[in-house]
Amino acid sequence: MSVVYGNWYEKGRAVIDRWLDSEDSSVRKKAVGVIAWTKGKVEESLLSKDLDGNSPWLDPQEAITEDRIKAAADAMNMSVDEVRSTYQALAAELHLRFETAESGDETGH
C-alpha cells in the first residue's frame, strides 16, 4: 500500500469510527451503510434492517439478537452459524454488539 493511500485510508477510517460512535443514531446508521457498500452482497444484506442490502441500515448500538440471526438465516437461506459468524467477522469494524442467548445481556465489540 502506498504511503498516500495508507494515509488517506487511515484518515477516512478515523472519521467512520467517529460516526459509528456518534450520539446520533442516523449518523451511526449511515456509517454502517458506507461500510456495507464496500462489502459483498451477503454482508450488505445482513447489515440492512430489512435484510435487502438497502437503507435503512442497522444501528451498531442496538444489539444483534438471536431472533435477528435466526430471521436472517431463514430469509437468506443460510445456517444460523453462518449468519452469526458473518456478524462476528464484521463486529470489530462496525462496533457491533450482540445479545447473549442465555441472559439477554449485550456483549460489546
N, CA, C and O atoms as a Tinker XYZ file with bonds, in Angstrom:
   436  protein
     1  N      0.852000   -1.166000    0.000000    73     2
     2  CA     0.000000    0.000000    0.000000    64     1     3
     3  C      0.902000    1.234000    0.000000    63     2     4     5
     4  O      1.851000    1.320000    0.779000    81     3
     5  N      0.598000    2.177000   -0.873000    73     3     6
     6  CA     1.405000    3.389000   -0.934000    64     5     7
     7  C      1.179000    4.244000    0.307000    63     6     8     9
     8  O      0.162000    4.117000    0.989000    81     7
     9  N      2.126000    5.100000    0.582000    73     7    10
    10  CA     2.034000    5.984000    1.746000    64     9    11
    11  C      0.818000    6.904000    1.602000    63    10    12    13
    12  O      0.094000    7.128000    2.572000    81    11
    13  N      0.594000    7.431000    0.411000    73    11    14
    14  CA    -0.527000    8.345000    0.188000    64    13    15
    15  C     -1.850000    7.622000    0.426000    63    14    16    17
    16  O     -2.717000    8.134000    1.134000    81    15
    17  N     -2.010000    6.448000   -0.155000    73    15    18
    18  CA    -3.241000    5.689000    0.022000    64    17    19
    19  C     -3.432000    5.304000    1.485000    63    18    20    21
    20  O     -4.534000    5.433000    2.019000    81    19
    21  N     -2.382000    4.837000    2.132000    73    19    22
    22  CA    -2.462000    4.440000    3.534000    64    21    23
    23  C     -2.886000    5.587000    4.422000    63    22    24    25
    24  O     -3.711000    5.401000    5.317000    81    23
    25  N     -2.338000    6.773000    4.195000    73    23    26
    26  CA    -2.680000    7.946000    4.984000    64    25    27
    27  C     -4.143000    8.330000    4.754000    63    26    28    29
    28  O     -4.854000    8.648000    5.707000    81    27
    29  N     -4.594000    8.305000    3.508000    73    27    30
    30  CA    -5.986000    8.616000    3.166000    64    29    31
    31  C     -6.928000    7.637000    3.847000    63    30    32    33
    32  O     -7.937000    8.038000    4.426000    81    31
    33  N     -6.598000    6.353000    3.776000    73    31    34
    34  CA    -7.447000    5.327000    4.384000    64    33    35
    35  C     -7.540000    5.526000    5.893000    63    34    36    37
    36  O     -8.629000    5.458000    6.462000    81    35
    37  N     -6.413000    5.769000    6.539000    73    35    38
    38  CA    -6.408000    5.954000    7.995000    64    37    39
    39  C     -7.262000    7.147000    8.410000    63    38    40    41
    40  O     -8.001000    7.065000    9.391000    81    39
    41  N     -7.173000    8.241000    7.685000    73    39    42
    42  CA    -7.980000    9.418000    7.995000    64    41    43
    43  C     -9.464000    9.135000    7.785000    63    42    44    45
    44  O    -10.295000    9.496000    8.619000    81    43
    45  N     -9.792000    8.489000    6.673000    73    43    46
    46  CA   -11.180000    8.137000    6.390000    64    45    47
    47  C    -11.727000    7.166000    7.418000    63    46    48    49
    48  O    -12.870000    7.296000    7.855000    81    47
    49  N    -10.931000    6.215000    7.797000    73    47    50
    50  CA   -11.363000    5.223000    8.791000    64    49    51
    51  C    -11.618000    5.888000   10.144000    63    50    52    53
    52  O    -12.557000    5.522000   10.852000    81    51
    53  N    -10.791000    6.853000   10.497000    73    51    54
    54  CA   -10.981000    7.564000   11.763000    64    53    55
    55  C    -12.312000    8.316000   11.764000    63    54    56    57
    56  O    -12.998000    8.363000   12.785000    81    55
    57  N    -12.675000    8.898000   10.633000    73    55    58
    58  CA   -13.956000    9.594000   10.524000    64    57    59
    59  C    -15.108000    8.602000   10.679000    63    58    60    61
    60  O    -16.057000    8.858000   11.420000    81    59
    61  N    -15.024000    7.487000    9.989000    73    59    62
    62  CA   -16.088000    6.472000   10.069000    64    61    63
    63  C    -16.215000    5.954000   11.501000    63    62    64    65
    64  O    -17.329000    5.763000   11.991000    81    63
    65  N    -15.098000    5.728000   12.171000    73    63    66
    66  CA   -15.152000    5.268000   13.566000    64    65    67
    67  C    -15.877000    6.290000   14.446000    63    66    68    69
    68  O    -16.659000    5.913000   15.319000    81    67
    69  N    -15.622000    7.569000   14.220000    73    67    70
    70  CA   -16.341000    8.605000   14.986000    64    69    71
    71  C    -17.834000    8.550000   14.679000    63    70    72    73
    72  O    -18.656000    8.693000   15.584000    81    71
    73  N    -18.190000    8.346000   13.419000    73    71    74
    74  CA   -19.604000    8.253000   13.048000    64    73    75
    75  C    -20.260000    7.049000   13.707000    63    74    76    77
    76  O    -21.392000    7.143000   14.181000    81    75
    77  N    -19.562000    5.922000   13.741000    73    75    78
    78  CA   -20.120000    4.700000   14.348000    64    77    79
    79  C    -20.398000    4.883000   15.836000    63    78    80    81
    80  O    -21.278000    4.224000   16.391000    81    79
    81  N    -19.653000    5.775000   16.481000    73    79    82
    82  CA   -19.818000    6.024000   17.913000    64    81    83
    83  C    -20.608000    7.307000   18.202000    63    82    84    85
    84  O    -20.686000    7.740000   19.351000    81    83
    85  N    -21.184000    7.905000   17.177000    73    83    86
    86  CA   -21.931000    9.150000   17.335000    64    85    87
    87  C    -23.115000    8.969000   18.287000    63    86    88    89
    88  O    -23.637000    7.866000   18.446000    81    87
    89  N    -23.522000   10.053000   18.905000    73    87    90
    90  CA   -24.723000   10.029000   19.741000    64    89    91
    91  C    -25.985000   10.016000   18.890000    63    90    92    93
    92  O    -27.059000    9.684000   19.391000    81    91
    93  N    -25.875000   10.366000   17.629000    73    91    94
    94  CA   -26.999000   10.446000   16.696000    64    93    95
    95  C    -27.149000    9.113000   15.955000    63    94    96    97
    96  O    -26.260000    8.711000   15.204000    81    95
    97  N    -28.270000    8.438000   16.169000    73    95    98
    98  CA   -28.464000    7.122000   15.544000    64    97    99
    99  C    -28.482000    7.208000   14.019000    63    98   100   101
   100  O    -28.055000    6.266000   13.351000    81    99
   101  N    -28.962000    8.309000   13.455000    73    99   102
   102  CA   -28.982000    8.407000   11.988000    64   101   103
   103  C    -27.563000    8.470000   11.426000    63   102   104   105
   104  O    -27.306000    7.948000   10.342000    81   103
   105  N    -26.647000    9.099000   12.147000    73   103   106
   106  CA   -25.244000    9.149000   11.725000    64   105   107
   107  C    -24.625000    7.756000   11.818000    63   106   108   109
   108  O    -23.906000    7.334000   10.913000    81   107
   109  N    -24.906000    7.040000   12.915000    73   107   110
   110  CA   -24.367000    5.679000   13.074000    64   109   111
   111  C    -24.854000    4.770000   11.945000    63   110   112   113
   112  O    -24.075000    4.007000   11.373000    81   111
   113  N    -26.141000    4.855000   11.630000    73   111   114
   114  CA   -26.715000    4.011000   10.570000    64   113   115
   115  C    -26.114000    4.339000    9.207000    63   114   116   117
   116  O    -25.859000    3.436000    8.409000    81   115
   117  N    -25.886000    5.613000    8.936000    73   115   118
   118  CA   -25.260000    5.999000    7.670000    64   117   119
   119  C    -23.842000    5.459000    7.580000    63   118   120   121
   120  O    -23.402000    5.048000    6.506000    81   119
   121  N    -23.124000    5.455000    8.696000    73   119   122
   122  CA   -21.770000    4.899000    8.708000    64   121   123
   123  C    -21.785000    3.416000    8.382000    63   122   124   125
   124  O    -20.925000    2.928000    7.649000    81   123
   125  N    -22.764000    2.696000    8.925000    73   123   126
   126  CA   -22.899000    1.274000    8.603000    64   125   127
   127  C    -23.154000    1.115000    7.109000    63   126   128   129
   128  O    -22.593000    0.223000    6.473000    81   127
   129  N    -23.999000    1.977000    6.549000    73   127   130
   130  CA   -24.279000    1.927000    5.120000    64   129   131
   131  C    -23.047000    2.173000    4.265000    63   130   132   133
   132  O    -22.863000    1.522000    3.236000    81   131
   133  N    -22.198000    3.113000    4.686000    73   131   134
   134  CA   -20.969000    3.398000    3.952000    64   133   135
   135  C    -20.078000    2.160000    3.931000    63   134   136   137
   136  O    -19.523000    1.807000    2.891000    81   135
   137  N    -19.944000    1.510000    5.067000    73   135   138
   138  CA   -19.099000    0.314000    5.128000    64   137   139
   139  C    -19.759000   -0.850000    4.394000    63   138   140   141
   140  O    -19.078000   -1.609000    3.704000    81   139
   141  N    -21.072000   -1.000000    4.534000    73   139   142
   142  CA   -21.786000   -2.088000    3.850000    64   141   143
   143  C    -21.555000   -2.029000    2.347000    63   142   144   145
   144  O    -21.426000   -3.059000    1.686000    81   143
   145  N    -21.505000   -0.821000    1.821000    73   143   146
   146  CA   -21.305000   -0.626000    0.390000    64   145   147
   147  C    -19.990000   -1.228000   -0.096000    63   146   148   149
   148  O    -19.864000   -1.567000   -1.273000    81   147
   149  N    -19.003000   -1.366000    0.802000    73   147   150
   150  CA   -17.693000   -1.908000    0.425000    64   149   151
   151  C    -17.623000   -3.427000    0.584000    63   150   152   153
   152  O    -16.609000   -4.042000    0.255000    81   151
   153  N    -18.687000   -4.021000    1.082000    73   151   154
   154  CA   -18.699000   -5.456000    1.369000    64   153   155
   155  C    -19.408000   -6.225000    0.262000    63   154   156   157
   156  O    -19.880000   -5.643000   -0.714000    81   155
   157  N    -19.471000   -7.523000    0.429000    73   155   158
   158  CA   -20.188000   -8.375000   -0.509000    64   157   159
   159  C    -21.688000   -8.306000   -0.279000    63   158   160   161
   160  O    -22.149000   -7.698000    0.687000    81   159
   161  N    -22.444000   -8.930000   -1.167000    73   159   162
   162  CA   -23.911000   -8.899000   -1.099000    64   161   163
   163  C    -24.452000   -9.502000    0.196000    63   162   164   165
   164  O    -25.430000   -8.993000    0.744000    81   163
   165  N    -23.844000  -10.563000    0.688000    73   163   166
   166  CA   -24.319000  -11.192000    1.925000    64   165   167
   167  C    -24.169000  -10.222000    3.093000    63   166   168   169
   168  O    -25.115000   -9.992000    3.846000    81   167
   169  N    -22.980000   -9.660000    3.234000    73   167   170
   170  CA   -22.741000   -8.722000    4.334000    64   169   171
   171  C    -23.639000   -7.490000    4.203000    63   170   172   173
   172  O    -24.198000   -7.008000    5.188000    81   171
   173  N    -23.765000   -6.998000    2.990000    73   171   174
   174  CA   -24.608000   -5.832000    2.743000    64   173   175
   175  C    -26.055000   -6.111000    3.172000    63   174   176   177
   176  O    -26.699000   -5.259000    3.783000    81   175
   177  N    -26.551000   -7.287000    2.855000    73   175   178
   178  CA   -27.913000   -7.658000    3.251000    64   177   179
   179  C    -28.039000   -7.798000    4.758000    63   178   180   181
   180  O    -29.011000   -7.323000    5.344000    81   179
   181  N    -27.070000   -8.443000    5.390000    73   179   182
   182  CA   -27.126000   -8.624000    6.841000    64   181   183
   183  C    -27.048000   -7.300000    7.592000    63   182   184   185
   184  O    -27.581000   -7.185000    8.696000    81   183
   185  N    -26.399000   -6.313000    7.013000    73   183   186
   186  CA   -26.255000   -5.016000    7.668000    64   185   187
   187  C    -27.453000   -4.100000    7.450000    63   186   188   189
   188  O    -27.557000   -3.043000    8.071000    81   187
   189  N    -28.355000   -4.511000    6.566000    73   187   190
   190  CA   -29.555000   -3.707000    6.332000    64   189   191
   191  C    -30.682000   -4.190000    7.238000    63   190   192   193
   192  O    -30.846000   -5.390000    7.457000    81   191
   193  N    -31.441000   -3.261000    7.751000    73   191   194
   194  CA   -32.508000   -3.581000    8.701000    64   193   195
   195  C    -33.505000   -4.579000    8.118000    63   194   196   197
   196  O    -33.977000   -5.474000    8.819000    81   195
   197  N    -33.827000   -4.420000    6.821000    73   195   198
   198  CA   -34.809000   -5.280000    6.173000    64   197   199
   199  C    -34.187000   -6.466000    5.440000    63   198   200   201
   200  O    -34.882000   -7.178000    4.715000    81   199
   201  N    -32.890000   -6.683000    5.622000    73   199   202
   202  CA   -32.152000   -7.791000    5.010000    64   201   203
   203  C    -32.188000   -7.762000    3.483000    63   202   204   205
   204  O    -32.120000   -8.802000    2.828000    81   203
   205  N    -32.299000   -6.545000    2.924000    73   203   206
   206  CA   -32.384000   -6.413000    1.472000    64   205   207
   207  C    -31.181000   -5.706000    0.849000    63   206   208   209
   208  O    -31.156000   -5.470000   -0.358000    81   207
   209  N    -30.185000   -5.368000    1.669000    73   207   210
   210  CA   -28.991000   -4.702000    1.161000    64   209   211
   211  C    -29.175000   -3.225000    0.894000    63   210   212   213
   212  O    -28.352000   -2.604000    0.221000    81   211
   213  N    -30.251000   -2.658000    1.417000    73   211   214
   214  CA   -30.551000   -1.238000    1.214000    64   213   215
   215  C    -30.862000   -0.567000    2.541000    63   214   216   217
   216  O    -31.110000   -1.229000    3.549000    81   215
   217  N    -30.844000    0.760000    2.521000    73   215   218
   218  CA   -31.247000    1.539000    3.676000    64   217   219
   219  C    -32.694000    1.206000    4.022000    63   218   220   221
   220  O    -33.495000    0.948000    3.124000    81   219
   221  N    -33.038000    1.206000    5.288000    73   219   222
   222  CA   -32.279000    1.642000    6.456000    64   221   223
   223  C    -31.269000    0.578000    6.896000    63   222   224   225
   224  O    -31.455000   -0.619000    6.677000    81   223
   225  N    -30.202000    1.058000    7.518000    73   223   226
   226  CA   -29.105000    0.208000    7.984000    64   225   227
   227  C    -29.259000   -0.051000    9.472000    63   226   228   229
   228  O    -29.980000    0.666000   10.166000    81   227
   229  N    -28.578000   -1.080000    9.956000    73   227   230
   230  CA   -28.591000   -1.387000   11.384000    64   229   231
   231  C    -27.897000   -0.280000   12.171000    63   230   232   233
   232  O    -26.988000    0.384000   11.674000    81   231
   233  N    -28.341000   -0.103000   13.391000    73   231   234
   234  CA   -27.690000    0.808000   14.321000    64   233   235
   235  C    -26.704000   -0.028000   15.130000    63   234   236   237
   236  O    -27.124000   -0.946000   15.835000    81   235
   237  N    -25.411000    0.258000   15.052000    73   235   238
   238  CA   -24.432000   -0.571000   15.757000    64   237   239
   239  C    -24.565000   -0.538000   17.280000    63   238   240   241
   240  O    -23.983000   -1.376000   17.967000    81   239
   241  N    -25.323000    0.418000   17.811000    73   239   242
   242  CA   -25.516000    0.452000   19.258000    64   241   243
   243  C    -26.727000   -0.368000   19.698000    63   242   244   245
   244  O    -26.983000   -0.490000   20.895000    81   243
   245  N    -27.468000   -0.925000   18.755000    73   243   246
   246  CA   -28.560000   -1.838000   19.088000    64   245   247
   247  C    -28.044000   -3.260000   18.921000    63   246   248   249
   248  O    -27.506000   -3.616000   17.873000    81   247
   249  N    -28.210000   -4.055000   19.946000    73   247   250
   250  CA   -27.656000   -5.415000   19.944000    64   249   251
   251  C    -28.263000   -6.268000   18.841000    63   250   252   253
   252  O    -29.456000   -6.188000   18.550000    81   251
   253  N    -27.416000   -7.082000   18.242000    73   251   254
   254  CA   -27.869000   -8.104000   17.295000    64   253   255
   255  C    -28.392000   -9.250000   18.163000    63   254   256   257
   256  O    -27.650000   -9.831000   18.955000    81   255
   257  N    -29.645000   -9.559000   18.007000    73   255   258
   258  CA   -30.281000  -10.579000   18.840000    64   257   259
   259  C    -30.266000  -11.942000   18.161000    63   258   260   261
   260  O    -30.022000  -12.054000   16.959000    81   259
   261  N    -30.531000  -12.965000   18.951000    73   259   262
   262  CA   -30.670000  -14.306000   18.384000    64   261   263
   263  C    -31.846000  -14.352000   17.415000    63   262   264   265
   264  O    -31.789000  -15.045000   16.399000    81   263
   265  N    -32.914000  -13.614000   17.728000    73   263   266
   266  CA   -34.059000  -13.558000   16.817000    64   265   267
   267  C    -33.653000  -12.971000   15.471000    63   266   268   269
   268  O    -34.082000  -13.458000   14.425000    81   267
   269  N    -32.829000  -11.928000   15.493000    73   267   270
   270  CA   -32.338000  -11.309000   14.255000    64   269   271
   271  C    -31.502000  -12.314000   13.466000    63   270   272   273
   272  O    -31.645000  -12.428000   12.249000    81   271
   273  N    -30.642000  -13.030000   14.153000    73   271   274
   274  CA   -29.777000  -14.014000   13.497000    64   273   275
   275  C    -30.620000  -15.116000   12.864000    63   274   276   277
   276  O    -30.362000  -15.513000   11.727000    81   275
   277  N    -31.617000  -15.612000   13.579000    73   275   278
   278  CA   -32.486000  -16.668000   13.048000    64   277   279
   279  C    -33.311000  -16.171000   11.866000    63   278   280   281
   280  O    -33.455000  -16.879000   10.869000    81   279
   281  N    -33.851000  -14.961000   11.971000    73   279   282
   282  CA   -34.640000  -14.392000   10.872000    64   281   283
   283  C    -33.776000  -14.204000    9.626000    63   282   284   285
   284  O    -34.215000  -14.483000    8.511000    81   283
   285  N    -32.546000  -13.729000    9.823000    73   283   286
   286  CA   -31.629000  -13.541000    8.699000    64   285   287
   287  C    -31.286000  -14.880000    8.055000    63   286   288   289
   288  O    -31.228000  -14.985000    6.830000    81   287
   289  N    -31.063000  -15.887000    8.863000    73   287   290
   290  CA   -30.750000  -17.215000    8.331000    64   289   291
   291  C    -31.899000  -17.724000    7.466000    63   290   292   293
   292  O    -31.681000  -18.232000    6.366000    81   291
   293  N    -33.110000  -17.585000    7.965000    73   291   294
   294  CA   -34.288000  -18.024000    7.201000    64   293   295
   295  C    -34.435000  -17.232000    5.904000    63   294   296   297
   296  O    -34.637000  -17.813000    4.838000    81   295
   297  N    -34.333000  -15.919000    5.996000    73   295   298
   298  CA   -34.545000  -15.056000    4.842000    64   297   299
   299  C    -33.480000  -15.234000    3.765000    63   298   300   301
   300  O    -33.748000  -15.057000    2.576000    81   299
   301  N    -32.273000  -15.586000    4.195000    73   299   302
   302  CA   -31.160000  -15.637000    3.250000    64   301   303
   303  C    -30.713000  -17.054000    2.918000    63   302   304   305
   304  O    -29.688000  -17.253000    2.266000    81   303
   305  N    -31.489000  -18.040000    3.371000    73   303   306
   306  CA   -31.144000  -19.447000    3.116000    64   305   307
   307  C    -29.720000  -19.777000    3.567000    63   306   308   309
   308  O    -28.950000  -20.414000    2.849000    81   307
   309  N    -29.401000  -19.329000    4.761000    73   307   310
   310  CA   -28.105000  -19.600000    5.371000    64   309   311
   311  C    -28.348000  -20.295000    6.698000    63   310   312   313
   312  O    -29.453000  -20.245000    7.239000    81   311
   313  N    -27.319000  -20.941000    7.220000    73   311   314
   314  CA   -27.448000  -21.522000    8.549000    64   313   315
   315  C    -27.295000  -20.425000    9.597000    63   314   316   317
   316  O    -26.704000  -19.378000    9.333000    81   315
   317  N    -27.828000  -20.673000   10.776000    73   315   318
   318  CA   -27.687000  -19.737000   11.882000    64   317   319
   319  C    -26.195000  -19.511000   12.181000    63   318   320   321
   320  O    -25.779000  -18.384000   12.450000    81   319
   321  N    -25.408000  -20.566000   12.134000    73   319   322
   322  CA   -23.970000  -20.434000   12.396000    64   321   323
   323  C    -23.277000  -19.557000   11.351000    63   322   324   325
   324  O    -22.383000  -18.781000   11.688000    81   323
   325  N    -23.687000  -19.680000   10.079000    73   323   326
   326  CA   -23.092000  -18.845000    9.030000    64   325   327
   327  C    -23.420000  -17.367000    9.258000    63   326   328   329
   328  O    -22.556000  -16.501000    9.118000    81   327
   329  N    -24.667000  -17.096000    9.607000    73   327   330
   330  CA   -25.070000  -15.713000    9.855000    64   329   331
   331  C    -24.323000  -15.162000   11.060000    63   330   332   333
   332  O    -23.769000  -14.064000   11.004000    81   331
   333  N    -24.307000  -15.921000   12.150000    73   331   334
   334  CA   -23.622000  -15.471000   13.362000    64   333   335
   335  C    -22.148000  -15.206000   13.086000    63   334   336   337
   336  O    -21.615000  -14.182000   13.514000    81   335
   337  N    -21.489000  -16.105000   12.383000    73   335   338
   338  CA   -20.053000  -15.922000   12.125000    64   337   339
   339  C    -19.800000  -14.730000   11.202000    63   338   340   341
   340  O    -18.768000  -14.070000   11.324000    81   339
   341  N    -20.717000  -14.445000   10.289000    73   339   342
   342  CA   -20.560000  -13.270000    9.429000    64   341   343
   343  C    -20.683000  -11.999000   10.261000    63   342   344   345
   344  O    -19.873000  -11.083000   10.118000    81   343
   345  N    -21.692000  -11.938000   11.131000    73   343   346
   346  CA   -21.818000  -10.776000   12.018000    64   345   347
   347  C    -20.583000  -10.648000   12.917000    63   346   348   349
   348  O    -20.086000   -9.541000   13.125000    81   347
   349  N    -20.091000  -11.751000   13.443000    73   347   350
   350  CA   -18.913000  -11.704000   14.306000    64   349   351
   351  C    -17.690000  -11.198000   13.545000    63   350   352   353
   352  O    -16.864000  -10.472000   14.100000    81   351
   353  N    -17.578000  -11.584000   12.273000    73   351   354
   354  CA   -16.456000  -11.114000   11.464000    64   353   355
   355  C    -16.524000   -9.610000   11.206000    63   354   356   357
   356  O    -15.497000   -8.962000   11.007000    81   355
   357  N    -17.735000   -9.062000   11.211000    73   355   358
   358  CA   -17.934000   -7.629000   10.982000    64   357   359
   359  C    -17.925000   -6.804000   12.270000    63   358   360   361
   360  O    -17.856000   -5.576000   12.219000    81   359
   361  N    -17.993000   -7.462000   13.405000    73   359   362
   362  CA   -18.234000   -6.793000   14.687000    64   361   363
   363  C    -17.217000   -5.711000   15.028000    63   362   364   365
   364  O    -17.604000   -4.593000   15.367000    81   363
   365  N    -15.952000   -6.011000   14.948000    73   363   366
   366  CA   -14.936000   -5.028000   15.347000    64   365   367
   367  C    -14.949000   -3.813000   14.423000    63   366   368   369
   368  O    -14.880000   -2.674000   14.885000    81   367
   369  N    -15.038000   -4.057000   13.137000    73   367   370
   370  CA   -15.009000   -2.967000   12.168000    64   369   371
   371  C    -16.221000   -2.040000   12.299000    63   370   372   373
   372  O    -16.115000   -0.832000   12.088000    81   371
   373  N    -17.373000   -2.622000   12.650000    73   371   374
   374  CA   -18.618000   -1.856000   12.695000    64   373   375
   375  C    -19.100000   -1.546000   14.105000    63   374   376   377
   376  O    -20.165000   -0.954000   14.282000    81   375
   377  N    -18.328000   -1.940000   15.101000    73   375   378
   378  CA   -18.681000   -1.693000   16.506000    64   377   379
   379  C    -20.013000   -2.357000   16.867000    63   378   380   381
   380  O    -20.802000   -1.819000   17.644000    81   379
   381  N    -20.246000   -3.536000   16.285000    73   379   382
   382  CA   -21.499000   -4.253000   16.539000    64   381   383
   383  C    -21.518000   -4.842000   17.938000    63   382   384   385
   384  O    -20.478000   -5.182000   18.503000    81   383
   385  N    -22.706000   -4.953000   18.477000    73   383   386
   386  CA   -22.933000   -5.544000   19.803000    64   385   387
   387  C    -23.869000   -6.726000   19.637000    63   386   388   389
   388  O    -24.682000   -6.770000   18.713000    81   387
   389  N    -23.743000   -7.681000   20.542000    73   387   390
   390  CA   -24.569000   -8.884000   20.485000    64   389   391
   391  C    -25.300000   -9.093000   21.798000    63   390   392   393
   392  O    -24.796000   -8.757000   22.869000    81   391
   393  N    -26.485000   -9.647000   21.698000    73   391   394
   394  CA   -27.243000  -10.044000   22.870000    64   393   395
   395  C    -26.950000  -11.515000   23.113000    63   394   396   397
   396  O    -27.047000  -12.328000   22.194000    81   395
   397  N    -26.595000  -11.860000   24.337000    73   395   398
   398  CA   -26.318000  -13.258000   24.633000    64   397   399
   399  C    -27.630000  -14.029000   24.708000    63   398   400   401
   400  O    -28.638000  -13.498000   25.175000    81   399
   401  N    -27.620000  -15.247000   24.262000    73   399   402
   402  CA   -28.836000  -16.065000   24.210000    64   401   403
   403  C    -29.352000  -16.400000   25.608000    63   402   404   405
   404  O    -30.562000  -16.485000   25.819000    81   403
   405  N    -28.441000  -16.590000   26.562000    73   403   406
   406  CA   -28.841000  -17.035000   27.891000    64   405   407
   407  C    -29.530000  -15.945000   28.703000    63   406   408   409
   408  O    -30.535000  -16.197000   29.368000    81   407
   409  N    -28.987000  -14.734000   28.645000    73   407   410
   410  CA   -29.455000  -13.726000   29.585000    64   409   411
   411  C    -30.081000  -12.497000   28.942000    63   410   412   413
   412  O    -30.700000  -11.688000   29.634000    81   411
   413  N    -29.931000  -12.345000   27.645000    73   411   414
   414  CA   -30.420000  -11.138000   27.012000    64   413   415
   415  C    -29.488000   -9.960000   27.213000    63   414   416   417
   416  O    -29.806000   -8.840000   26.813000    81   415
   417  N    -28.322000  -10.205000   27.836000    73   415   418
   418  CA   -27.350000   -9.134000   28.049000    64   417   419
   419  C    -26.623000   -8.850000   26.742000    63   418   420   421
   420  O    -26.475000   -9.719000   25.882000    81   419
   421  N    -26.176000   -7.605000   26.623000    73   419   422
   422  CA   -25.388000   -7.231000   25.461000    64   421   423
   423  C    -23.921000   -7.517000   25.702000    63   422   424   425
   424  O    -23.407000   -7.350000   26.809000    81   423
   425  N    -23.259000   -7.952000   24.646000    73   423   426
   426  CA   -21.807000   -8.070000   24.687000    64   425   427
   427  C    -21.270000   -7.081000   23.683000    63   426   428   429
   428  O    -21.789000   -6.964000   22.573000    81   427
   429  N    -20.234000   -6.371000   24.072000    73   427   430
   430  CA   -19.666000   -5.341000   23.210000    64   429   431
   431  C    -18.821000   -5.926000   22.115000    63   430   432   433
   432  O    -18.607000   -7.136000   22.042000    81   431
   433  N    -18.353000   -5.063000   21.281000    73   431   434
   434  CA   -17.494000   -5.445000   20.164000    64   433   435
   435  C    -16.126000   -5.671000   20.711000    63   434   436
   436  O    -15.209000   -6.006000   19.961000    81   435
